[in-house]
Amino acid sequence: MDIKEIQNLIKFVAKSGASEVKLEMDDIKITIKTGSESDTTIVHQVPAAQIPQVTQVAAQPVATEAAKPASEPVAAASDDSKYITIKSPIIGTFYRKPSPDKPLFVEVGQTIAEGDVLCIIEAMKLFNEIESEVSGKVVKILVDDSSPVEFDQPLFLVDPS
């Protein structure tokens, strides 16, 4: 996390009206307290050797998301309209298999039924199984394994026919 991101976070917290926000990640701990007297920010950082790893993880999804719309032709977007999009119900880390030594939950071309587990999204050390709400055939997996996902981000395209 660089200085600009920290400054933007401070501005966001000040505008939100929250009195205190604590953010802890592997390489940084931030506490932002706002009060009538003055704004206080405490930043604790561990050695810089860990920071590039976090920067790469955060930068990777942005690069892949920015590249996808530019590379997909308009015709492909209209073809996708007949498919059902399964979206992420939570923010977290997307996993395609229950553990590294187990097989994938689903693969492209596989037929799924309502209630089948499609993936796991890990949020705050809790592993949430994401089940299918539709039956059909998996046409496309839109997220790479072990990638961070946002709320309502498309994960799978399913052909219901």
ChimeraX commands (.cxc) that place a marker at each C-alpha (Angstrom):
marker #1 position 0.00,0.00,0.00 radius 0.5
marker #1 position 1.57,3.26,-1.06 radius 0.5
marker #1 position 1.19,6.79,0.32 radius 0.5
marker #1 position -1.46,7.82,-2.23 radius 0.5
marker #1 position -3.65,4.86,-1.30 radius 0.5
marker #1 position -3.27,5.70,2.40 radius 0.5
marker #1 position -4.13,9.35,1.75 radius 0.5
marker #1 position -7.20,8.32,-0.26 radius 0.5
marker #1 position -8.24,6.00,2.58 radius 0.5
marker #1 position -7.90,8.84,5.10 radius 0.5
marker #1 position -10.02,11.14,2.92 radius 0.5
marker #1 position -12.64,8.43,2.47 radius 0.5
marker #1 position -12.86,7.78,6.23 radius 0.5
marker #1 position -13.10,11.51,6.96 radius 0.5
marker #1 position -15.98,11.89,4.47 radius 0.5
marker #1 position -17.77,8.77,5.72 radius 0.5
marker #1 position -18.15,10.16,9.23 radius 0.5
marker #1 position -16.70,7.06,10.91 radius 0.5
marker #1 position -14.95,7.79,14.19 radius 0.5
marker #1 position -12.38,5.00,13.92 radius 0.5
marker #1 position -11.25,2.54,11.24 radius 0.5
marker #1 position -8.70,-0.23,11.66 radius 0.5
marker #1 position -7.20,-1.98,8.63 radius 0.5
marker #1 position -4.79,-4.88,9.08 radius 0.5
marker #1 position -3.13,-6.69,6.21 radius 0.5
marker #1 position -0.06,-8.93,6.11 radius 0.5
marker #1 position 2.40,-6.09,5.62 radius 0.5
marker #1 position 0.64,-3.06,7.12 radius 0.5
marker #1 position -1.61,-2.03,10.00 radius 0.5
marker #1 position -3.49,1.25,9.81 radius 0.5
marker #1 position -5.70,2.88,12.43 radius 0.5
marker #1 position -7.52,6.06,11.46 radius 0.5
marker #1 position -9.31,7.96,14.23 radius 0.5
marker #1 position -11.35,11.05,13.52 radius 0.5
marker #1 position -12.56,13.34,16.25 radius 0.5
marker #1 position -13.51,16.94,16.98 radius 0.5
marker #1 position -9.96,17.84,18.00 radius 0.5
marker #1 position -8.00,16.59,15.02 radius 0.5
marker #1 position -7.58,13.67,12.65 radius 0.5
marker #1 position -5.11,11.06,13.83 radius 0.5
marker #1 position -3.49,8.41,11.66 radius 0.5
marker #1 position -1.24,5.63,12.92 radius 0.5
marker #1 position 0.58,3.53,10.32 radius 0.5
marker #1 position 2.67,0.47,11.22 radius 0.5
marker #1 position 4.57,-1.20,8.43 radius 0.5
marker #1 position 6.65,-4.36,8.50 radius 0.5
marker #1 position 9.88,-4.65,6.48 radius 0.5
marker #1 position 9.63,-3.59,2.85 radius 0.5
marker #1 position 10.53,-7.09,1.62 radius 0.5
marker #1 position 6.85,-8.14,1.91 radius 0.5
marker #1 position 5.33,-5.07,0.26 radius 0.5
marker #1 position 6.05,-5.95,-3.40 radius 0.5
marker #1 position 4.19,-9.27,-2.96 radius 0.5
marker #1 position 1.02,-7.49,-1.86 radius 0.5
marker #1 position 1.40,-4.90,-4.61 radius 0.5
marker #1 position 1.62,-7.63,-7.25 radius 0.5
marker #1 position -1.49,-9.39,-5.96 radius 0.5
marker #1 position -3.47,-6.16,-5.93 radius 0.5
marker #1 position -2.22,-5.04,-9.35 radius 0.5
marker #1 position -2.77,-8.37,-11.11 radius 0.5
marker #1 position -6.62,-8.39,-11.14 radius 0.5
marker #1 position -6.74,-4.77,-12.28 radius 0.5
marker #1 position -4.53,-5.58,-15.25 radius 0.5
marker #1 position -6.55,-8.66,-16.25 radius 0.5
marker #1 position -9.88,-6.89,-15.86 radius 0.5
marker #1 position -8.68,-3.94,-17.91 radius 0.5
marker #1 position -7.38,-6.24,-20.66 radius 0.5
marker #1 position -10.54,-8.37,-20.99 radius 0.5
marker #1 position -13.01,-5.74,-22.24 radius 0.5
marker #1 position -10.50,-4.41,-24.78 radius 0.5
marker #1 position -9.76,-7.88,-26.20 radius 0.5
marker #1 position -13.36,-9.11,-26.46 radius 0.5
marker #1 position -15.15,-8.15,-29.65 radius 0.5
marker #1 position -18.67,-6.73,-29.52 radius 0.5
marker #1 position -20.03,-9.90,-31.18 radius 0.5
marker #1 position -18.81,-12.04,-28.29 radius 0.5
marker #1 position -20.63,-9.81,-25.81 radius 0.5
marker #1 position -23.93,-10.35,-27.66 radius 0.5
marker #1 position -23.34,-14.14,-27.64 radius 0.5
marker #1 position -22.92,-14.03,-23.86 radius 0.5
marker #1 position -26.42,-12.58,-23.45 radius 0.5
marker #1 position -28.02,-16.03,-23.81 radius 0.5
marker #1 position -25.97,-17.32,-20.86 radius 0.5
marker #1 position -26.72,-16.93,-17.17 radius 0.5
marker #1 position -23.99,-15.16,-15.22 radius 0.5
marker #1 position -23.20,-16.48,-11.75 radius 0.5
marker #1 position -21.83,-13.63,-9.65 radius 0.5
marker #1 position -19.88,-13.47,-6.42 radius 0.5
marker #1 position -22.13,-12.95,-3.39 radius 0.5
marker #1 position -19.21,-11.70,-1.25 radius 0.5
marker #1 position -15.77,-10.09,-1.39 radius 0.5
marker #1 position -12.88,-12.51,-0.93 radius 0.5
marker #1 position -10.42,-14.84,-2.62 radius 0.5
marker #1 position -11.76,-17.20,-5.30 radius 0.5
marker #1 position -10.69,-20.85,-5.23 radius 0.5
marker #1 position -11.67,-23.46,-7.84 radius 0.5
marker #1 position -10.92,-26.48,-5.60 radius 0.5
marker #1 position -11.46,-27.33,-1.92 radius 0.5
marker #1 position -7.72,-27.81,-1.27 radius 0.5
marker #1 position -4.54,-27.90,-3.37 radius 0.5
marker #1 position -4.52,-31.72,-3.60 radius 0.5
marker #1 position -8.23,-32.09,-4.51 radius 0.5
marker #1 position -9.83,-31.91,-7.99 radius 0.5
marker #1 position -11.57,-28.79,-9.34 radius 0.5
marker #1 position -15.23,-28.26,-8.39 radius 0.5
marker #1 position -16.26,-27.55,-12.02 radius 0.5
marker #1 position -14.60,-27.28,-15.41 radius 0.5
marker #1 position -15.65,-25.66,-18.68 radius 0.5
marker #1 position -18.09,-27.95,-20.50 radius 0.5
marker #1 position -19.27,-29.69,-17.32 radius 0.5
marker #1 position -23.01,-29.99,-16.69 radius 0.5
marker #1 position -24.09,-28.67,-13.30 radius 0.5
marker #1 position -27.32,-28.93,-11.31 radius 0.5
marker #1 position -28.92,-26.50,-8.93 radius 0.5
marker #1 position -27.14,-26.73,-5.55 radius 0.5
marker #1 position -23.82,-28.01,-6.93 radius 0.5
marker #1 position -20.75,-26.35,-5.38 radius 0.5
marker #1 position -18.98,-24.25,-8.04 radius 0.5
marker #1 position -16.14,-22.72,-6.03 radius 0.5
marker #1 position -15.06,-21.45,-2.64 radius 0.5
marker #1 position -14.64,-17.80,-1.70 radius 0.5
marker #1 position -12.46,-17.22,1.33 radius 0.5
marker #1 position -13.25,-14.10,3.35 radius 0.5
marker #1 position -11.55,-13.37,6.65 radius 0.5
marker #1 position -10.35,-16.99,7.06 radius 0.5
marker #1 position -13.87,-18.34,6.45 radius 0.5
marker #1 position -14.29,-20.59,3.42 radius 0.5
marker #1 position -17.71,-20.10,1.82 radius 0.5
marker #1 position -18.96,-22.67,-0.68 radius 0.5
marker #1 position -20.71,-20.99,-3.60 radius 0.5
marker #1 position -23.53,-23.17,-4.91 radius 0.5
marker #1 position -25.21,-22.96,-8.30 radius 0.5
marker #1 position -28.67,-21.45,-8.39 radius 0.5
marker #1 position -29.25,-22.77,-11.93 radius 0.5
marker #1 position -28.82,-25.98,-13.89 radius 0.5
marker #1 position -26.93,-26.04,-17.15 radius 0.5
marker #1 position -23.51,-26.33,-18.75 radius 0.5
marker #1 position -20.50,-24.25,-17.64 radius 0.5
marker #1 position -19.45,-22.24,-20.71 radius 0.5
marker #1 position -16.78,-19.99,-19.25 radius 0.5
marker #1 position -14.93,-19.43,-15.97 radius 0.5
marker #1 position -14.29,-15.69,-15.69 radius 0.5
marker #1 position -11.89,-15.61,-12.72 radius 0.5
marker #1 position -8.46,-17.18,-12.22 radius 0.5
marker #1 position -7.87,-19.49,-9.27 radius 0.5
marker #1 position -6.64,-17.75,-6.08 radius 0.5
marker #1 position -7.67,-14.31,-7.37 radius 0.5
marker #1 position -9.41,-11.66,-5.29 radius 0.5
marker #1 position -13.05,-11.04,-6.26 radius 0.5
marker #1 position -15.44,-8.20,-5.53 radius 0.5
marker #1 position -19.10,-8.35,-4.55 radius 0.5
marker #1 position -21.32,-8.99,-7.61 radius 0.5
marker #1 position -18.32,-9.75,-9.86 radius 0.5
marker #1 position -19.18,-12.29,-12.59 radius 0.5
marker #1 position -17.57,-15.68,-11.89 radius 0.5
marker #1 position -19.13,-18.16,-14.35 radius 0.5
marker #1 position -21.20,-18.19,-17.52 radius 0.5
marker #1 position -23.73,-21.03,-17.64 radius 0.5
marker #1 position -25.79,-22.15,-20.65 radius 0.5
marker #1 position -29.20,-23.10,-19.20 radius 0.5
marker #1 position -30.35,-25.00,-22.30 radius 0.5
marker link #1:1,2 radius 0.2
marker link #1:2,3 radius 0.2
marker link #1:3,4 radius 0.2
marker link #1:4,5 radius 0.2
marker link #1:5,6 radius 0.2
marker link #1:6,7 radius 0.2
marker link #1:7,8 radius 0.2
marker link #1:8,9 radius 0.2
marker link #1:9,10 radius 0.2
marker link #1:10,11 radius 0.2
marker link #1:11,12 radius 0.2
marker link #1:12,13 radius 0.2
marker link #1:13,14 radius 0.2
marker link #1:14,15 radius 0.2
marker link #1:15,16 radius 0.2
marker link #1:16,17 radius 0.2
marker link #1:17,18 radius 0.2
marker link #1:18,19 radius 0.2
marker link #1:19,20 radius 0.2
marker link #1:20,21 radius 0.2
marker link #1:21,22 radius 0.2
marker link #1:22,23 radius 0.2
marker link #1:23,24 radius 0.2
marker link #1:24,25 radius 0.2
marker link #1:25,26 radius 0.2
marker link #1:26,27 radius 0.2
marker link #1:27,28 radius 0.2
marker link #1:28,29 radius 0.2
marker link #1:29,30 radius 0.2
marker link #1:30,31 radius 0.2
marker link #1:31,32 radius 0.2
marker link #1:32,33 radius 0.2
marker link #1:33,34 radius 0.2
marker link #1:34,35 radius 0.2
marker link #1:35,36 radius 0.2
marker link #1:36,37 radius 0.2
marker link #1:37,38 radius 0.2
marker link #1:38,39 radius 0.2
marker link #1:39,40 radius 0.2
marker link #1:40,41 radius 0.2
marker link #1:41,42 radius 0.2
marker link #1:42,43 radius 0.2
marker link #1:43,44 radius 0.2
marker link #1:44,45 radius 0.2
marker link #1:45,46 radius 0.2
marker link #1:46,47 radius 0.2
marker link #1:47,48 radius 0.2
marker link #1:48,49 radius 0.2
marker link #1:49,50 radius 0.2
marker link #1:50,51 radius 0.2
marker link #1:51,52 radius 0.2
marker link #1:52,53 radius 0.2
marker link #1:53,54 radius 0.2
marker link #1:54,55 radius 0.2
marker link #1:55,56 radius 0.2
marker link #1:56,57 radius 0.2
marker link #1:57,58 radius 0.2
marker link #1:58,59 radius 0.2
marker link #1:59,60 radius 0.2
marker link #1:60,61 radius 0.2
marker link #1:61,62 radius 0.2
marker link #1:62,63 radius 0.2
marker link #1:63,64 radius 0.2
marker link #1:64,65 radius 0.2
marker link #1:65,66 radius 0.2
marker link #1:66,67 radius 0.2
marker link #1:67,68 radius 0.2
marker link #1:68,69 radius 0.2
marker link #1:69,70 radius 0.2
marker link #1:70,71 radius 0.2
marker link #1:71,72 radius 0.2
marker link #1:72,73 radius 0.2
marker link #1:73,74 radius 0.2
marker link #1:74,75 radius 0.2
marker link #1:75,76 radius 0.2
marker link #1:76,77 radius 0.2
marker link #1:77,78 radius 0.2
marker link #1:78,79 radius 0.2
marker link #1:79,80 radius 0.2
marker link #1:80,81 radius 0.2
marker link #1:81,82 radius 0.2
marker link #1:82,83 radius 0.2
marker link #1:83,84 radius 0.2
marker link #1:84,85 radius 0.2
marker link #1:85,86 radius 0.2
marker link #1:86,87 radius 0.2
marker link #1:87,88 radius 0.2
marker link #1:88,89 radius 0.2
marker link #1:89,90 radius 0.2
marker link #1:90,91 radius 0.2
marker link #1:91,92 radius 0.2
marker link #1:92,93 radius 0.2
marker link #1:93,94 radius 0.2
marker link #1:94,95 radius 0.2
marker link #1:95,96 radius 0.2
marker link #1:96,97 radius 0.2
marker link #1:97,98 radius 0.2
marker link #1:98,99 radius 0.2
marker link #1:99,100 radius 0.2
marker link #1:100,101 radius 0.2
marker link #1:101,102 radius 0.2
marker link #1:102,103 radius 0.2
marker link #1:103,104 radius 0.2
marker link #1:104,105 radius 0.2
marker link #1:105,106 radius 0.2
marker link #1:106,107 radius 0.2
marker link #1:107,108 radius 0.2
marker link #1:108,109 radius 0.2
marker link #1:109,110 radius 0.2
marker link #1:110,111 radius 0.2
marker link #1:111,112 radius 0.2
marker link #1:112,113 radius 0.2
marker link #1:113,114 radius 0.2
marker link #1:114,115 radius 0.2
marker link #1:115,116 radius 0.2
marker link #1:116,117 radius 0.2
marker link #1:117,118 radius 0.2
marker link #1:118,119 radius 0.2
marker link #1:119,120 radius 0.2
marker link #1:120,121 radius 0.2
marker link #1:121,122 radius 0.2
marker link #1:122,123 radius 0.2
marker link #1:123,124 radius 0.2
marker link #1:124,125 radius 0.2
marker link #1:125,126 radius 0.2
marker link #1:126,127 radius 0.2
marker link #1:127,128 radius 0.2
marker link #1:128,129 radius 0.2
marker link #1:129,130 radius 0.2
marker link #1:130,131 radius 0.2
marker link #1:131,132 radius 0.2
marker link #1:132,133 radius 0.2
marker link #1:133,134 radius 0.2
marker link #1:134,135 radius 0.2
marker link #1:135,136 radius 0.2
marker link #1:136,137 radius 0.2
marker link #1:137,138 radius 0.2
marker link #1:138,139 radius 0.2
marker link #1:139,140 radius 0.2
marker link #1:140,141 radius 0.2
marker link #1:141,142 radius 0.2
marker link #1:142,143 radius 0.2
marker link #1:143,144 radius 0.2
marker link #1:144,145 radius 0.2
marker link #1:145,146 radius 0.2
marker link #1:146,147 radius 0.2
marker link #1:147,148 radius 0.2
marker link #1:148,149 radius 0.2
marker link #1:149,150 radius 0.2
marker link #1:150,151 radius 0.2
marker link #1:151,152 radius 0.2
marker link #1:152,153 radius 0.2
marker link #1:153,154 radius 0.2
marker link #1:154,155 radius 0.2
marker link #1:155,156 radius 0.2
marker link #1:156,157 radius 0.2
marker link #1:157,158 radius 0.2
marker link #1:158,159 radius 0.2
marker link #1:159,160 radius 0.2
marker link #1:160,161 radius 0.2
view
